[in-house]
Amino acid sequence: MDPGEDSASTARRELWEEAGIREAEIGPCVWIQQVQYTFGGFHFDQDEFIHVARCDGTTTGPGGLEHLEALAFGEQRWWAVEDVLDHGLRTIPYRMLEFIADLASGMLPSEPIDISPEDHHVEQWRASHRAHDA
């Protein structure tokens, strides 16, 4: 979060920067997680707040990626929740597949759920990446 931002404002800004979505209804924070990872030679230790957001799907592509972020982005597209679950895709957050069906059916938690990954979640994610690349 930038100075002076709350998590909903950050979500709105990140939607623009990372997905090119300007118009979205930012809903409640439904998940929180603490993650650590290394990317591009930098170590990150983040507390993340994940909000429900609704939009019409209109996007112009990422609108403000920093150079390091641009290296991480590949293909960008919309998926139906059922397709994500059926294909068992690698997702970030790592544990999204465990919780996304409830959100899609309208079951929002009264308080954010901590979905912080444990080591075995990260290893499963990495293993699926290696299998995909093989």
Rosetta constraint file for C-alpha pairs under 8 A:
AtomPair CA 1 CA 5 HARMONIC 5.97 0.50
AtomPair CA 1 CA 6 HARMONIC 7.15 0.50
AtomPair CA 1 CA 7 HARMONIC 6.95 0.50
AtomPair CA 1 CA 10 HARMONIC 5.75 0.50
AtomPair CA 2 CA 10 HARMONIC 7.36 0.50
AtomPair CA 5 CA 9 HARMONIC 5.74 0.50
AtomPair CA 5 CA 10 HARMONIC 6.11 0.50
AtomPair CA 6 CA 10 HARMONIC 6.26 0.50
AtomPair CA 7 CA 11 HARMONIC 6.13 0.50
AtomPair CA 7 CA 29 HARMONIC 7.85 0.50
AtomPair CA 7 CA 49 HARMONIC 6.30 0.50
AtomPair CA 8 CA 12 HARMONIC 6.34 0.50
AtomPair CA 8 CA 26 HARMONIC 6.44 0.50
AtomPair CA 8 CA 27 HARMONIC 7.75 0.50
AtomPair CA 8 CA 28 HARMONIC 7.78 0.50
AtomPair CA 8 CA 29 HARMONIC 7.65 0.50
AtomPair CA 8 CA 51 HARMONIC 7.11 0.50
AtomPair CA 9 CA 13 HARMONIC 6.28 0.50
AtomPair CA 10 CA 14 HARMONIC 6.01 0.50
AtomPair CA 11 CA 15 HARMONIC 6.09 0.50
AtomPair CA 11 CA 26 HARMONIC 7.46 0.50
AtomPair CA 11 CA 50 HARMONIC 7.69 0.50
AtomPair CA 11 CA 51 HARMONIC 7.00 0.50
AtomPair CA 12 CA 16 HARMONIC 6.66 0.50
AtomPair CA 12 CA 22 HARMONIC 7.75 0.50
AtomPair CA 12 CA 24 HARMONIC 7.38 0.50
AtomPair CA 12 CA 26 HARMONIC 6.92 0.50
AtomPair CA 13 CA 17 HARMONIC 6.24 0.50
AtomPair CA 14 CA 18 HARMONIC 5.65 0.50
AtomPair CA 14 CA 19 HARMONIC 7.58 0.50
AtomPair CA 15 CA 19 HARMONIC 5.18 0.50
AtomPair CA 15 CA 20 HARMONIC 6.32 0.50
AtomPair CA 15 CA 21 HARMONIC 5.44 0.50
AtomPair CA 15 CA 22 HARMONIC 7.16 0.50
AtomPair CA 16 CA 20 HARMONIC 4.32 0.50
AtomPair CA 16 CA 21 HARMONIC 4.71 0.50
AtomPair CA 16 CA 22 HARMONIC 5.45 0.50
AtomPair CA 16 CA 62 HARMONIC 6.67 0.50
AtomPair CA 16 CA 63 HARMONIC 5.60 0.50
AtomPair CA 16 CA 64 HARMONIC 7.18 0.50
AtomPair CA 17 CA 62 HARMONIC 5.38 0.50
AtomPair CA 17 CA 63 HARMONIC 4.47 0.50
AtomPair CA 17 CA 64 HARMONIC 4.20 0.50
AtomPair CA 17 CA 65 HARMONIC 5.63 0.50
AtomPair CA 18 CA 61 HARMONIC 7.58 0.50
AtomPair CA 18 CA 62 HARMONIC 4.60 0.50
AtomPair CA 18 CA 63 HARMONIC 6.39 0.50
AtomPair CA 18 CA 64 HARMONIC 6.79 0.50
AtomPair CA 18 CA 65 HARMONIC 6.24 0.50
AtomPair CA 19 CA 59 HARMONIC 6.69 0.50
AtomPair CA 19 CA 60 HARMONIC 7.63 0.50
AtomPair CA 19 CA 61 HARMONIC 5.41 0.50
AtomPair CA 19 CA 62 HARMONIC 4.51 0.50
AtomPair CA 19 CA 63 HARMONIC 6.85 0.50
AtomPair CA 19 CA 76 HARMONIC 7.91 0.50
AtomPair CA 20 CA 59 HARMONIC 4.93 0.50
AtomPair CA 20 CA 60 HARMONIC 4.98 0.50
AtomPair CA 20 CA 61 HARMONIC 4.51 0.50
AtomPair CA 20 CA 62 HARMONIC 4.41 0.50
AtomPair CA 20 CA 63 HARMONIC 4.84 0.50
AtomPair CA 21 CA 55 HARMONIC 7.99 0.50
AtomPair CA 21 CA 57 HARMONIC 7.64 0.50
AtomPair CA 21 CA 58 HARMONIC 6.53 0.50
AtomPair CA 21 CA 59 HARMONIC 4.96 0.50
AtomPair CA 21 CA 60 HARMONIC 7.07 0.50
AtomPair CA 21 CA 61 HARMONIC 7.72 0.50
AtomPair CA 22 CA 59 HARMONIC 7.66 0.50
AtomPair CA 23 CA 55 HARMONIC 6.50 0.50
AtomPair CA 24 CA 53 HARMONIC 6.25 0.50
AtomPair CA 24 CA 54 HARMONIC 5.48 0.50
AtomPair CA 24 CA 55 HARMONIC 4.61 0.50
AtomPair CA 24 CA 56 HARMONIC 7.78 0.50
AtomPair CA 25 CA 53 HARMONIC 5.48 0.50
AtomPair CA 25 CA 54 HARMONIC 5.11 0.50
AtomPair CA 25 CA 55 HARMONIC 6.42 0.50
AtomPair CA 26 CA 51 HARMONIC 6.81 0.50
AtomPair CA 26 CA 52 HARMONIC 6.23 0.50
AtomPair CA 26 CA 53 HARMONIC 4.50 0.50
AtomPair CA 26 CA 54 HARMONIC 6.67 0.50
AtomPair CA 27 CA 51 HARMONIC 5.95 0.50
AtomPair CA 27 CA 52 HARMONIC 4.88 0.50
AtomPair CA 27 CA 53 HARMONIC 5.46 0.50
AtomPair CA 27 CA 54 HARMONIC 7.69 0.50
AtomPair CA 28 CA 51 HARMONIC 5.39 0.50
AtomPair CA 28 CA 52 HARMONIC 5.96 0.50
AtomPair CA 29 CA 49 HARMONIC 6.23 0.50
AtomPair CA 29 CA 50 HARMONIC 5.40 0.50
AtomPair CA 29 CA 51 HARMONIC 4.03 0.50
AtomPair CA 29 CA 52 HARMONIC 6.53 0.50
AtomPair CA 29 CA 112 HARMONIC 5.97 0.50
AtomPair CA 30 CA 49 HARMONIC 7.79 0.50
AtomPair CA 30 CA 50 HARMONIC 6.03 0.50
AtomPair CA 30 CA 51 HARMONIC 5.58 0.50
AtomPair CA 30 CA 52 HARMONIC 6.74 0.50
AtomPair CA 30 CA 108 HARMONIC 6.74 0.50
AtomPair CA 30 CA 109 HARMONIC 6.20 0.50
AtomPair CA 30 CA 111 HARMONIC 6.78 0.50
AtomPair CA 30 CA 112 HARMONIC 4.28 0.50
AtomPair CA 30 CA 113 HARMONIC 6.18 0.50
AtomPair CA 31 CA 49 HARMONIC 6.16 0.50
AtomPair CA 31 CA 50 HARMONIC 5.05 0.50
AtomPair CA 31 CA 51 HARMONIC 6.99 0.50
AtomPair CA 31 CA 112 HARMONIC 4.62 0.50
AtomPair CA 31 CA 113 HARMONIC 4.63 0.50
AtomPair CA 31 CA 114 HARMONIC 5.76 0.50
AtomPair CA 31 CA 115 HARMONIC 6.34 0.50
AtomPair CA 32 CA 47 HARMONIC 7.36 0.50
AtomPair CA 32 CA 48 HARMONIC 5.52 0.50
AtomPair CA 32 CA 49 HARMONIC 4.66 0.50
AtomPair CA 32 CA 50 HARMONIC 5.93 0.50
AtomPair CA 32 CA 112 HARMONIC 6.11 0.50
AtomPair CA 32 CA 113 HARMONIC 6.06 0.50
AtomPair CA 32 CA 114 HARMONIC 4.86 0.50
AtomPair CA 32 CA 115 HARMONIC 6.08 0.50
AtomPair CA 32 CA 116 HARMONIC 7.07 0.50
AtomPair CA 33 CA 47 HARMONIC 5.88 0.50
AtomPair CA 33 CA 48 HARMONIC 5.20 0.50
AtomPair CA 33 CA 49 HARMONIC 6.81 0.50
AtomPair CA 33 CA 114 HARMONIC 5.53 0.50
AtomPair CA 33 CA 115 HARMONIC 5.26 0.50
AtomPair CA 33 CA 116 HARMONIC 4.15 0.50
AtomPair CA 33 CA 117 HARMONIC 7.48 0.50
AtomPair CA 34 CA 45 HARMONIC 7.37 0.50
AtomPair CA 34 CA 46 HARMONIC 5.60 0.50
AtomPair CA 34 CA 47 HARMONIC 4.50 0.50
AtomPair CA 34 CA 48 HARMONIC 6.15 0.50
AtomPair CA 34 CA 116 HARMONIC 5.28 0.50
AtomPair CA 34 CA 117 HARMONIC 7.71 0.50
AtomPair CA 35 CA 44 HARMONIC 7.86 0.50
AtomPair CA 35 CA 45 HARMONIC 5.86 0.50
AtomPair CA 35 CA 46 HARMONIC 5.35 0.50
AtomPair CA 35 CA 47 HARMONIC 6.63 0.50
AtomPair CA 35 CA 48 HARMONIC 7.73 0.50
AtomPair CA 35 CA 116 HARMONIC 6.54 0.50
AtomPair CA 35 CA 117 HARMONIC 7.06 0.50
AtomPair CA 36 CA 43 HARMONIC 7.31 0.50
AtomPair CA 36 CA 44 HARMONIC 5.45 0.50
AtomPair CA 36 CA 45 HARMONIC 4.41 0.50
AtomPair CA 36 CA 46 HARMONIC 6.33 0.50
AtomPair CA 37 CA 43 HARMONIC 5.84 0.50
AtomPair CA 37 CA 44 HARMONIC 5.34 0.50
AtomPair CA 37 CA 45 HARMONIC 6.79 0.50
AtomPair CA 38 CA 42 HARMONIC 5.44 0.50
AtomPair CA 38 CA 43 HARMONIC 4.29 0.50
AtomPair CA 38 CA 44 HARMONIC 5.98 0.50
AtomPair CA 39 CA 43 HARMONIC 6.55 0.50
AtomPair CA 39 CA 44 HARMONIC 7.74 0.50
AtomPair CA 40 CA 68 HARMONIC 6.93 0.50
AtomPair CA 57 CA 78 HARMONIC 7.86 0.50
AtomPair CA 61 CA 76 HARMONIC 7.98 0.50
AtomPair CA 65 CA 69 HARMONIC 5.65 0.50
AtomPair CA 65 CA 70 HARMONIC 5.69 0.50
AtomPair CA 66 CA 70 HARMONIC 6.24 0.50
AtomPair CA 67 CA 71 HARMONIC 6.66 0.50
AtomPair CA 68 CA 72 HARMONIC 7.04 0.50
AtomPair CA 69 CA 73 HARMONIC 6.75 0.50
AtomPair CA 79 CA 83 HARMONIC 6.35 0.50
AtomPair CA 79 CA 84 HARMONIC 6.37 0.50
AtomPair CA 80 CA 84 HARMONIC 6.46 0.50
AtomPair CA 81 CA 85 HARMONIC 6.26 0.50
AtomPair CA 81 CA 100 HARMONIC 7.41 0.50
AtomPair CA 81 CA 101 HARMONIC 7.05 0.50
AtomPair CA 81 CA 104 HARMONIC 7.07 0.50
AtomPair CA 82 CA 86 HARMONIC 5.96 0.50
AtomPair CA 83 CA 87 HARMONIC 5.97 0.50
AtomPair CA 84 CA 88 HARMONIC 6.04 0.50
AtomPair CA 84 CA 89 HARMONIC 5.97 0.50
AtomPair CA 84 CA 97 HARMONIC 7.77 0.50
AtomPair CA 85 CA 89 HARMONIC 7.29 0.50
AtomPair CA 85 CA 97 HARMONIC 6.45 0.50
AtomPair CA 88 CA 97 HARMONIC 7.58 0.50
AtomPair CA 90 CA 94 HARMONIC 7.33 0.50
AtomPair CA 90 CA 125 HARMONIC 6.26 0.50
AtomPair CA 90 CA 128 HARMONIC 7.00 0.50
AtomPair CA 90 CA 129 HARMONIC 7.46 0.50
AtomPair CA 91 CA 95 HARMONIC 7.45 0.50
AtomPair CA 91 CA 96 HARMONIC 6.48 0.50
AtomPair CA 91 CA 97 HARMONIC 7.52 0.50
AtomPair CA 91 CA 125 HARMONIC 7.99 0.50
AtomPair CA 92 CA 96 HARMONIC 6.82 0.50
AtomPair CA 94 CA 117 HARMONIC 6.55 0.50
AtomPair CA 94 CA 121 HARMONIC 6.60 0.50
AtomPair CA 94 CA 122 HARMONIC 6.85 0.50
AtomPair CA 94 CA 125 HARMONIC 6.85 0.50
AtomPair CA 95 CA 99 HARMONIC 7.19 0.50
AtomPair CA 95 CA 115 HARMONIC 6.41 0.50
AtomPair CA 95 CA 116 HARMONIC 7.82 0.50
AtomPair CA 95 CA 117 HARMONIC 6.71 0.50
AtomPair CA 95 CA 121 HARMONIC 7.18 0.50
AtomPair CA 96 CA 100 HARMONIC 5.74 0.50
AtomPair CA 97 CA 101 HARMONIC 7.58 0.50
AtomPair CA 99 CA 103 HARMONIC 7.03 0.50
AtomPair CA 100 CA 104 HARMONIC 6.15 0.50
AtomPair CA 101 CA 105 HARMONIC 6.18 0.50
AtomPair CA 102 CA 106 HARMONIC 6.45 0.50
AtomPair CA 102 CA 107 HARMONIC 5.11 0.50
AtomPair CA 102 CA 108 HARMONIC 7.14 0.50
AtomPair CA 103 CA 107 HARMONIC 5.21 0.50
AtomPair CA 103 CA 108 HARMONIC 5.68 0.50
AtomPair CA 109 CA 113 HARMONIC 7.14 0.50
AtomPair CA 117 CA 121 HARMONIC 5.63 0.50
AtomPair CA 117 CA 122 HARMONIC 6.66 0.50
AtomPair CA 118 CA 122 HARMONIC 6.76 0.50
AtomPair CA 119 CA 123 HARMONIC 6.24 0.50
AtomPair CA 120 CA 124 HARMONIC 6.09 0.50
AtomPair CA 121 CA 125 HARMONIC 6.27 0.50
AtomPair CA 122 CA 126 HARMONIC 6.19 0.50
AtomPair CA 123 CA 127 HARMONIC 6.00 0.50
AtomPair CA 124 CA 128 HARMONIC 6.18 0.50
AtomPair CA 125 CA 129 HARMONIC 6.42 0.50
AtomPair CA 126 CA 130 HARMONIC 6.34 0.50
AtomPair CA 127 CA 131 HARMONIC 6.15 0.50
AtomPair CA 128 CA 132 HARMONIC 6.06 0.50
AtomPair CA 129 CA 133 HARMONIC 6.22 0.50
AtomPair CA 130 CA 134 HARMONIC 6.19 0.50
